[in-house]
Amino acid sequence: MIPRFARQALRPLAALVAAASLSTAAWGQDADVAKAQAWAKQHAPKLPAEVIAGAAKEGKVMLYCLNSSCPPELVSAFSKTFPFIKVETYRASGGALAERLTSEVRANRAIADIWMNSSPAVADRFAKEGLLANYTPVTGELVPAKWRHDGYWYGIGLLHMGIAWNPEKVTPQEAAWLDKVSSWDQVANPAFKGRSAMAHVRAGGTAHIAYAYFREKLGANFLDKLNDALAPVIYQSSNPVGERLVAGEYAFIPHTPTDIGSLATYFKRGAPVRWRYPEPALALPYLASIAANAPHPNAARLFMTWSSSLEGQSAWVNITGLAPMRPDVKDNREFTKTDWYRAPKTYWDVDWARIDQEMPAMTADFKRVFNK
């Protein structure tokens, strides 16, 4: 047991040690902030200094991400440049994230800083309803105009829709035909009747864009044609469709996401899967925005700035598997180097407001045709 006089004598020393520790921590953060400022000078020279200073004081950012995004490697890429910000993530489906953000903002219960989604229609509606903060990152202009809604949301990578097949479940003649598919009206091929599956119209933005294109460009009866030709099994989301394809339960999918958390992931694991993009390509941005009542607004602004920069966009593409939306982002994804992969040449100019308005009619048509 330490005598009382000794304990009293040690108190000043303990105080000095504590003060030294705090001083060291403060010096460490100062060094990290200086590093972040140097990054901004090079990659985002118009970024106000108070954003980095404010983010350092907040020390945290909460990301609401889709299930297949925001992996630890992506978080580490951001933290490498901004180590003074603790990144927390909440993952769920697009619909669940939308409902959660809506309830939080309307109840004035702030948790999310960054809200991500793959449905521009929903994001545009949220902007109108005041659920998203009005903020333009200084790097936002680097995102192509068609993949952003200035002041509200900015694309950080693309999700493509394509046809897909299991090369172990098709004949050589079928494989040759699949490799030559060039337009969406070709996908209703009776050769795959009873051997196909696809996602429900309610599956999210990836399904919305496919069925909207079919309805607008191929005619109101194209779903009937698709059903008659393929008799596809319908799943409530895209993920199990891809799973069942690579497992060999089906041979063909007439429309499905190919990038993040889907076919590209299975290909990377060595699964038998191929895909192709009919023209025009159907693509939608994986987007990020700031919640209207973000509890860490400066950290959120810094995250948006980084995600819109060349460094951030490159990280999103080559870590998560999203497709690049900028020509200066190098695409290192493995499948792009195969002899069967062909990048899209053209893109359908999507009217997301129209899709949002026509969702009830599209859903009714889908239910009529597939009884789902």
Contacts in CASP RR format, 6 or more apart in sequence:
PFRMAT RR
TARGET T0000
AUTHOR 0000-0000-0000
METHOD contacts of the structure
MODEL  1
MIPRFARQALRPLAALVAAASLSTAAWGQDADVAKAQAWAKQHAPKLPAE
VIAGAAKEGKVMLYCLNSSCPPELVSAFSKTFPFIKVETYRASGGALAER
LTSEVRANRAIADIWMNSSPAVADRFAKEGLLANYTPVTGELVPAKWRHD
GYWYGIGLLHMGIAWNPEKVTPQEAAWLDKVSSWDQVANPAFKGRSAMAH
VRAGGTAHIAYAYFREKLGANFLDKLNDALAPVIYQSSNPVGERLVAGEY
AFIPHTPTDIGSLATYFKRGAPVRWRYPEPALALPYLASIAANAPHPNAA
RLFMTWSSSLEGQSAWVNITGLAPMRPDVKDNREFTKTDWYRAPKTYWDV
DWARIDQEMPAMTADFKRVFNK
2 10 0 8 1.000
29 56 0 8 1.000
29 84 0 8 1.000
32 56 0 8 1.000
32 82 0 8 1.000
32 83 0 8 1.000
32 84 0 8 1.000
33 52 0 8 1.000
33 53 0 8 1.000
33 56 0 8 1.000
33 84 0 8 1.000
35 81 0 8 1.000
36 52 0 8 1.000
36 56 0 8 1.000
36 81 0 8 1.000
36 82 0 8 1.000
36 84 0 8 1.000
36 302 0 8 1.000
37 49 0 8 1.000
37 52 0 8 1.000
39 81 0 8 1.000
40 47 0 8 1.000
40 52 0 8 1.000
40 305 0 8 1.000
43 139 0 8 1.000
43 309 0 8 1.000
43 310 0 8 1.000
43 311 0 8 1.000
44 137 0 8 1.000
44 138 0 8 1.000
44 139 0 8 1.000
44 305 0 8 1.000
44 309 0 8 1.000
45 138 0 8 1.000
46 138 0 8 1.000
47 138 0 8 1.000
47 305 0 8 1.000
50 298 0 8 1.000
51 298 0 8 1.000
51 301 0 8 1.000
51 302 0 8 1.000
51 305 0 8 1.000
52 298 0 8 1.000
52 302 0 8 1.000
53 298 0 8 1.000
54 298 0 8 1.000
54 299 0 8 1.000
55 61 0 8 1.000
55 82 0 8 1.000
55 84 0 8 1.000
55 85 0 8 1.000
55 296 0 8 1.000
55 298 0 8 1.000
55 299 0 8 1.000
55 301 0 8 1.000
55 302 0 8 1.000
56 84 0 8 1.000
56 85 0 8 1.000
57 298 0 8 1.000
58 85 0 8 1.000
58 295 0 8 1.000
58 296 0 8 1.000
58 297 0 8 1.000
58 298 0 8 1.000
58 299 0 8 1.000
59 84 0 8 1.000
59 85 0 8 1.000
59 86 0 8 1.000
59 296 0 8 1.000
59 299 0 8 1.000
60 85 0 8 1.000
60 86 0 8 1.000
60 87 0 8 1.000
60 88 0 8 1.000
60 296 0 8 1.000
60 299 0 8 1.000
61 85 0 8 1.000
61 86 0 8 1.000
61 87 0 8 1.000
61 88 0 8 1.000
61 113 0 8 1.000
61 114 0 8 1.000
61 296 0 8 1.000
61 299 0 8 1.000
61 300 0 8 1.000
61 302 0 8 1.000
61 303 0 8 1.000
62 88 0 8 1.000
62 89 0 8 1.000
62 90 0 8 1.000
62 111 0 8 1.000
62 112 0 8 1.000
62 113 0 8 1.000
62 114 0 8 1.000
62 295 0 8 1.000
62 296 0 8 1.000
63 70 0 8 1.000
63 87 0 8 1.000
63 88 0 8 1.000
63 89 0 8 1.000
63 90 0 8 1.000
63 112 0 8 1.000
63 113 0 8 1.000
63 114 0 8 1.000
63 116 0 8 1.000
63 303 0 8 1.000
64 89 0 8 1.000
64 90 0 8 1.000
64 92 0 8 1.000
64 97 0 8 1.000
64 100 0 8 1.000
64 101 0 8 1.000
64 112 0 8 1.000
64 114 0 8 1.000
64 115 0 8 1.000
64 116 0 8 1.000
64 291 0 8 1.000
65 89 0 8 1.000
65 90 0 8 1.000
65 91 0 8 1.000
65 97 0 8 1.000
65 116 0 8 1.000
66 91 0 8 1.000
66 92 0 8 1.000
66 93 0 8 1.000
66 94 0 8 1.000
66 97 0 8 1.000
66 116 0 8 1.000
66 117 0 8 1.000
66 118 0 8 1.000
66 286 0 8 1.000
67 91 0 8 1.000
67 92 0 8 1.000
67 93 0 8 1.000
68 260 0 8 1.000
68 261 0 8 1.000
68 262 0 8 1.000
68 265 0 8 1.000
68 320 0 8 1.000
69 91 0 8 1.000
69 116 0 8 1.000
69 260 0 8 1.000
69 286 0 8 1.000
69 320 0 8 1.000
70 89 0 8 1.000
70 91 0 8 1.000
70 116 0 8 1.000
70 320 0 8 1.000
71 319 0 8 1.000
71 320 0 8 1.000
73 319 0 8 1.000
74 315 0 8 1.000
74 316 0 8 1.000
74 319 0 8 1.000
74 320 0 8 1.000
75 87 0 8 1.000
75 89 0 8 1.000
77 312 0 8 1.000
77 315 0 8 1.000
77 319 0 8 1.000
78 85 0 8 1.000
78 87 0 8 1.000
78 303 0 8 1.000
78 306 0 8 1.000
78 312 0 8 1.000
78 315 0 8 1.000
79 85 0 8 1.000
79 87 0 8 1.000
81 306 0 8 1.000
81 311 0 8 1.000
82 302 0 8 1.000
82 306 0 8 1.000
85 299 0 8 1.000
85 302 0 8 1.000
85 303 0 8 1.000
90 97 0 8 1.000
90 100 0 8 1.000
90 111 0 8 1.000
90 112 0 8 1.000
92 100 0 8 1.000
93 237 0 8 1.000
94 117 0 8 1.000
94 118 0 8 1.000
94 119 0 8 1.000
94 204 0 8 1.000
95 122 0 8 1.000
95 204 0 8 1.000
97 115 0 8 1.000
97 116 0 8 1.000
97 117 0 8 1.000
98 117 0 8 1.000
98 119 0 8 1.000
98 122 0 8 1.000
98 126 0 8 1.000
100 112 0 8 1.000
101 112 0 8 1.000
101 115 0 8 1.000
101 126 0 8 1.000
101 131 0 8 1.000
101 291 0 8 1.000
102 126 0 8 1.000
102 131 0 8 1.000
103 109 0 8 1.000
104 110 0 8 1.000
104 111 0 8 1.000
104 112 0 8 1.000
104 291 0 8 1.000
104 293 0 8 1.000
105 130 0 8 1.000
105 131 0 8 1.000
105 291 0 8 1.000
105 292 0 8 1.000
105 293 0 8 1.000
106 131 0 8 1.000
108 293 0 8 1.000
110 291 0 8 1.000
110 293 0 8 1.000
110 294 0 8 1.000
110 295 0 8 1.000
111 295 0 8 1.000
112 291 0 8 1.000
112 294 0 8 1.000
113 290 0 8 1.000
113 291 0 8 1.000
113 294 0 8 1.000
113 295 0 8 1.000
113 296 0 8 1.000
113 297 0 8 1.000
113 299 0 8 1.000
113 300 0 8 1.000
113 303 0 8 1.000
114 288 0 8 1.000
114 289 0 8 1.000
114 290 0 8 1.000
114 291 0 8 1.000
114 294 0 8 1.000
114 300 0 8 1.000
114 303 0 8 1.000
114 304 0 8 1.000
115 126 0 8 1.000
115 132 0 8 1.000
115 288 0 8 1.000
115 289 0 8 1.000
115 290 0 8 1.000
115 291 0 8 1.000
116 156 0 8 1.000
116 286 0 8 1.000
116 287 0 8 1.000
116 288 0 8 1.000
116 289 0 8 1.000
117 123 0 8 1.000
117 286 0 8 1.000
117 287 0 8 1.000
118 159 0 8 1.000
118 204 0 8 1.000
118 205 0 8 1.000
118 206 0 8 1.000
118 284 0 8 1.000
118 285 0 8 1.000
118 286 0 8 1.000
118 287 0 8 1.000
119 204 0 8 1.000
119 205 0 8 1.000
119 208 0 8 1.000
119 284 0 8 1.000
119 352 0 8 1.000
120 149 0 8 1.000
120 153 0 8 1.000
120 284 0 8 1.000
120 285 0 8 1.000
120 287 0 8 1.000
120 350 0 8 1.000
120 352 0 8 1.000
121 205 0 8 1.000
121 208 0 8 1.000
121 352 0 8 1.000
121 353 0 8 1.000
121 355 0 8 1.000
121 356 0 8 1.000
121 359 0 8 1.000
122 356 0 8 1.000
123 132 0 8 1.000
123 149 0 8 1.000
123 152 0 8 1.000
123 153 0 8 1.000
123 287 0 8 1.000
123 289 0 8 1.000
124 149 0 8 1.000
124 152 0 8 1.000
124 352 0 8 1.000
124 353 0 8 1.000
124 356 0 8 1.000
125 356 0 8 1.000
126 132 0 8 1.000
126 152 0 8 1.000
126 289 0 8 1.000
127 149 0 8 1.000
127 152 0 8 1.000
127 153 0 8 1.000
127 289 0 8 1.000
130 292 0 8 1.000
131 291 0 8 1.000
131 292 0 8 1.000
132 152 0 8 1.000
132 153 0 8 1.000
132 289 0 8 1.000
132 290 0 8 1.000
132 291 0 8 1.000
132 292 0 8 1.000
133 289 0 8 1.000
133 290 0 8 1.000
133 291 0 8 1.000
133 292 0 8 1.000
133 294 0 8 1.000
133 297 0 8 1.000
133 300 0 8 1.000
134 151 0 8 1.000
134 152 0 8 1.000
135 151 0 8 1.000
135 152 0 8 1.000
135 290 0 8 1.000
135 300 0 8 1.000
135 301 0 8 1.000
135 304 0 8 1.000
136 150 0 8 1.000
136 151 0 8 1.000
137 154 0 8 1.000
137 301 0 8 1.000
137 304 0 8 1.000
137 305 0 8 1.000
137 307 0 8 1.000
137 308 0 8 1.000
138 305 0 8 1.000
139 305 0 8 1.000
139 306 0 8 1.000
139 308 0 8 1.000
139 309 0 8 1.000
140 148 0 8 1.000
140 154 0 8 1.000
140 304 0 8 1.000
140 308 0 8 1.000
142 308 0 8 1.000
142 309 0 8 1.000
142 310 0 8 1.000
142 313 0 8 1.000
142 326 0 8 1.000
143 154 0 8 1.000
143 155 0 8 1.000
143 156 0 8 1.000
143 308 0 8 1.000
143 313 0 8 1.000
143 325 0 8 1.000
143 326 0 8 1.000
144 325 0 8 1.000
144 326 0 8 1.000
146 347 0 8 1.000
146 349 0 8 1.000
147 154 0 8 1.000
147 155 0 8 1.000
147 157 0 8 1.000
147 158 0 8 1.000
147 285 0 8 1.000
147 287 0 8 1.000
147 325 0 8 1.000
148 154 0 8 1.000
148 155 0 8 1.000
148 285 0 8 1.000
148 287 0 8 1.000
152 289 0 8 1.000
153 287 0 8 1.000
153 288 0 8 1.000
153 289 0 8 1.000
154 287 0 8 1.000
154 288 0 8 1.000
154 289 0 8 1.000
154 304 0 8 1.000
154 307 0 8 1.000
154 308 0 8 1.000
155 285 0 8 1.000
155 286 0 8 1.000
155 287 0 8 1.000
155 288 0 8 1.000
155 308 0 8 1.000
155 325 0 8 1.000
156 285 0 8 1.000
156 286 0 8 1.000
156 287 0 8 1.000
156 288 0 8 1.000
156 307 0 8 1.000
156 308 0 8 1.000
156 312 0 8 1.000
156 313 0 8 1.000
156 316 0 8 1.000
156 322 0 8 1.000
157 285 0 8 1.000
157 286 0 8 1.000
157 313 0 8 1.000
157 316 0 8 1.000
157 317 0 8 1.000
157 322 0 8 1.000
157 323 0 8 1.000
157 324 0 8 1.000
157 325 0 8 1.000
158 259 0 8 1.000
158 283 0 8 1.000
158 284 0 8 1.000
158 285 0 8 1.000
158 286 0 8 1.000
158 322 0 8 1.000
158 323 0 8 1.000
158 324 0 8 1.000
158 325 0 8 1.000
159 206 0 8 1.000
159 257 0 8 1.000
159 259 0 8 1.000
159 260 0 8 1.000
159 283 0 8 1.000
159 284 0 8 1.000
159 285 0 8 1.000
159 286 0 8 1.000
159 322 0 8 1.000
159 323 0 8 1.000
160 257 0 8 1.000
160 258 0 8 1.000
160 259 0 8 1.000
160 277 0 8 1.000
160 281 0 8 1.000
160 282 0 8 1.000
160 283 0 8 1.000
160 323 0 8 1.000
160 344 0 8 1.000
161 206 0 8 1.000
161 209 0 8 1.000
161 210 0 8 1.000
161 255 0 8 1.000
161 256 0 8 1.000
161 257 0 8 1.000
161 258 0 8 1.000
161 277 0 8 1.000
161 281 0 8 1.000
161 282 0 8 1.000
161 283 0 8 1.000
162 255 0 8 1.000
162 256 0 8 1.000
162 257 0 8 1.000
162 258 0 8 1.000
162 275 0 8 1.000
162 276 0 8 1.000
162 277 0 8 1.000
162 278 0 8 1.000
162 282 0 8 1.000
163 178 0 8 1.000
163 181 0 8 1.000
163 187 0 8 1.000
163 252 0 8 1.000
163 253 0 8 1.000
163 254 0 8 1.000
163 255 0 8 1.000
163 256 0 8 1.000
163 275 0 8 1.000
163 276 0 8 1.000
163 278 0 8 1.000
164 242 0 8 1.000
164 245 0 8 1.000
164 252 0 8 1.000
164 253 0 8 1.000
164 256 0 8 1.000
164 258 0 8 1.000
164 263 0 8 1.000
164 273 0 8 1.000
164 274 0 8 1.000
164 275 0 8 1.000
164 276 0 8 1.000
165 174 0 8 1.000
165 175 0 8 1.000
165 178 0 8 1.000
165 245 0 8 1.000
165 251 0 8 1.000
165 252 0 8 1.000
165 253 0 8 1.000
165 273 0 8 1.000
165 274 0 8 1.000
165 275 0 8 1.000
166 245 0 8 1.000
166 246 0 8 1.000
166 248 0 8 1.000
166 250 0 8 1.000
166 251 0 8 1.000
166 252 0 8 1.000
166 272 0 8 1.000
166 273 0 8 1.000
166 274 0 8 1.000
167 175 0 8 1.000
167 272 0 8 1.000
167 273 0 8 1.000
167 274 0 8 1.000
168 248 0 8 1.000
168 272 0 8 1.000
169 195 0 8 1.000
169 248 0 8 1.000
169 250 0 8 1.000
169 251 0 8 1.000
169 272 0 8 1.000
170 178 0 8 1.000
170 251 0 8 1.000
170 252 0 8 1.000
174 191 0 8 1.000
174 192 0 8 1.000
174 251 0 8 1.000
177 189 0 8 1.000
177 191 0 8 1.000
178 252 0 8 1.000
178 274 0 8 1.000
178 276 0 8 1.000
179 276 0 8 1.000
179 340 0 8 1.000
181 187 0 8 1.000
181 276 0 8 1.000
181 278 0 8 1.000
182 278 0 8 1.000
182 279 0 8 1.000
183 278 0 8 1.000
183 279 0 8 1.000
184 213 0 8 1.000
184 214 0 8 1.000
184 217 0 8 1.000
184 218 0 8 1.000
184 255 0 8 1.000
184 278 0 8 1.000
184 282 0 8 1.000
185 218 0 8 1.000
185 222 0 8 1.000
186 278 0 8 1.000
187 226 0 8 1.000
187 254 0 8 1.000
187 255 0 8 1.000
187 278 0 8 1.000
188 222 0 8 1.000
188 225 0 8 1.000
188 226 0 8 1.000
188 228 0 8 1.000
188 229 0 8 1.000
188 230 0 8 1.000
188 254 0 8 1.000
189 229 0 8 1.000
189 230 0 8 1.000
189 252 0 8 1.000
190 229 0 8 1.000
190 230 0 8 1.000
192 229 0 8 1.000
192 230 0 8 1.000
192 251 0 8 1.000
192 252 0 8 1.000
193 229 0 8 1.000
193 230 0 8 1.000
193 231 0 8 1.000
194 230 0 8 1.000
194 231 0 8 1.000
194 232 0 8 1.000
194 233 0 8 1.000
195 250 0 8 1.000
195 251 0 8 1.000
195 252 0 8 1.000
196 230 0 8 1.000
196 231 0 8 1.000
196 232 0 8 1.000
196 233 0 8 1.000
196 250 0 8 1.000
196 251 0 8 1.000
196 252 0 8 1.000
196 253 0 8 1.000
196 254 0 8 1.000
197 232 0 8 1.000
197 233 0 8 1.000
197 234 0 8 1.000
197 235 0 8 1.000
197 241 0 8 1.000
197 244 0 8 1.000
197 245 0 8 1.000
197 249 0 8 1.000
197 250 0 8 1.000
197 253 0 8 1.000
198 232 0 8 1.000
198 233 0 8 1.000
198 234 0 8 1.000
198 235 0 8 1.000
198 241 0 8 1.000
198 253 0 8 1.000
198 254 0 8 1.000
198 255 0 8 1.000
198 256 0 8 1.000
199 206 0 8 1.000
199 207 0 8 1.000
199 234 0 8 1.000
199 235 0 8 1.000
199 236 0 8 1.000
199 237 0 8 1.000
199 238 0 8 1.000
199 241 0 8 1.000
199 255 0 8 1.000
199 256 0 8 1.000
200 207 0 8 1.000
200 234 0 8 1.000
200 235 0 8 1.000
200 236 0 8 1.000
200 237 0 8 1.000
200 366 0 8 1.000
200 372 0 8 1.000
201 207 0 8 1.000
201 208 0 8 1.000
201 211 0 8 1.000
201 362 0 8 1.000
201 363 0 8 1.000
201 366 0 8 1.000
202 236 0 8 1.000
202 363 0 8 1.000
203 235 0 8 1.000
203 236 0 8 1.000
203 237 0 8 1.000
203 238 0 8 1.000
204 237 0 8 1.000
205 284 0 8 1.000
206 238 0 8 1.000
206 256 0 8 1.000
206 257 0 8 1.000
206 284 0 8 1.000
207 238 0 8 1.000
207 255 0 8 1.000
208 355 0 8 1.000
208 359 0 8 1.000
208 362 0 8 1.000
209 282 0 8 1.000
209 283 0 8 1.000
209 284 0 8 1.000
209 348 0 8 1.000
209 350 0 8 1.000
209 355 0 8 1.000
210 255 0 8 1.000
210 282 0 8 1.000
211 223 0 8 1.000
211 362 0 8 1.000
211 366 0 8 1.000
212 350 0 8 1.000
212 354 0 8 1.000
212 355 0 8 1.000
212 358 0 8 1.000
212 362 0 8 1.000
213 282 0 8 1.000
213 348 0 8 1.000
214 222 0 8 1.000
214 223 0 8 1.000
214 226 0 8 1.000
215 222 0 8 1.000
215 223 0 8 1.000
215 358 0 8 1.000
215 362 0 8 1.000
215 365 0 8 1.000
217 348 0 8 1.000
220 365 0 8 1.000
223 365 0 8 1.000
223 366 0 8 1.000
223 369 0 8 1.000
223 370 0 8 1.000
224 369 0 8 1.000
226 232 0 8 1.000
226 254 0 8 1.000
226 369 0 8 1.000
227 369 0 8 1.000
227 370 0 8 1.000
230 252 0 8 1.000
230 254 0 8 1.000
232 254 0 8 1.000
232 370 0 8 1.000
233 250 0 8 1.000
234 370 0 8 1.000
234 372 0 8 1.000
235 241 0 8 1.000
235 244 0 8 1.000
238 256 0 8 1.000
238 257 0 8 1.000
238 262 0 8 1.000
239 261 0 8 1.000
239 262 0 8 1.000
241 250 0 8 1.000
241 253 0 8 1.000
241 256 0 8 1.000
242 253 0 8 1.000
242 256 0 8 1.000
242 262 0 8 1.000
242 263 0 8 1.000
242 266 0 8 1.000
242 273 0 8 1.000
243 266 0 8 1.000
244 250 0 8 1.000
245 251 0 8 1.000
245 253 0 8 1.000
245 256 0 8 1.000
245 273 0 8 1.000
246 266 0 8 1.000
246 271 0 8 1.000
246 272 0 8 1.000
246 273 0 8 1.000
248 272 0 8 1.000
255 282 0 8 1.000
256 262 0 8 1.000
256 263 0 8 1.000
256 275 0 8 1.000
257 263 0 8 1.000
258 264 0 8 1.000
258 275 0 8 1.000
258 277 0 8 1.000
259 321 0 8 1.000
259 322 0 8 1.000
259 323 0 8 1.000
260 286 0 8 1.000
260 320 0 8 1.000
260 321 0 8 1.000
260 322 0 8 1.000
261 321 0 8 1.000
263 273 0 8 1.000
263 275 0 8 1.000
264 321 0 8 1.000
264 333 0 8 1.000
264 335 0 8 1.000
266 273 0 8 1.000
267 273 0 8 1.000
267 334 0 8 1.000
267 335 0 8 1.000
268 334 0 8 1.000
268 335 0 8 1.000
274 340 0 8 1.000
276 342 0 8 1.000
277 342 0 8 1.000
277 343 0 8 1.000
277 344 0 8 1.000
279 344 0 8 1.000
279 345 0 8 1.000
279 346 0 8 1.000
280 344 0 8 1.000
280 346 0 8 1.000
280 347 0 8 1.000
280 348 0 8 1.000
281 344 0 8 1.000
281 345 0 8 1.000
281 346 0 8 1.000
281 347 0 8 1.000
281 348 0 8 1.000
282 347 0 8 1.000
282 348 0 8 1.000
283 323 0 8 1.000
283 344 0 8 1.000
283 347 0 8 1.000
283 348 0 8 1.000
284 350 0 8 1.000
285 325 0 8 1.000
286 316 0 8 1.000
286 322 0 8 1.000
288 303 0 8 1.000
288 304 0 8 1.000
288 307 0 8 1.000
289 304 0 8 1.000
290 297 0 8 1.000
290 300 0 8 1.000
290 301 0 8 1.000
290 304 0 8 1.000
291 300 0 8 1.000
294 300 0 8 1.000
306 312 0 8 1.000
307 313 0 8 1.000
307 316 0 8 1.000
310 326 0 8 1.000
310 328 0 8 1.000
310 329 0 8 1.000
313 324 0 8 1.000
313 325 0 8 1.000
313 326 0 8 1.000
313 329 0 8 1.000
314 329 0 8 1.000
314 330 0 8 1.000
316 322 0 8 1.000
317 323 0 8 1.000
317 324 0 8 1.000
317 329 0 8 1.000
317 331 0 8 1.000
317 332 0 8 1.000
317 333 0 8 1.000
318 330 0 8 1.000
318 331 0 8 1.000
318 332 0 8 1.000
318 333 0 8 1.000
321 333 0 8 1.000
323 331 0 8 1.000
324 330 0 8 1.000
324 331 0 8 1.000
335 341 0 8 1.000
336 343 0 8 1.000
355 362 0 8 1.000
366 372 0 8 1.000
END
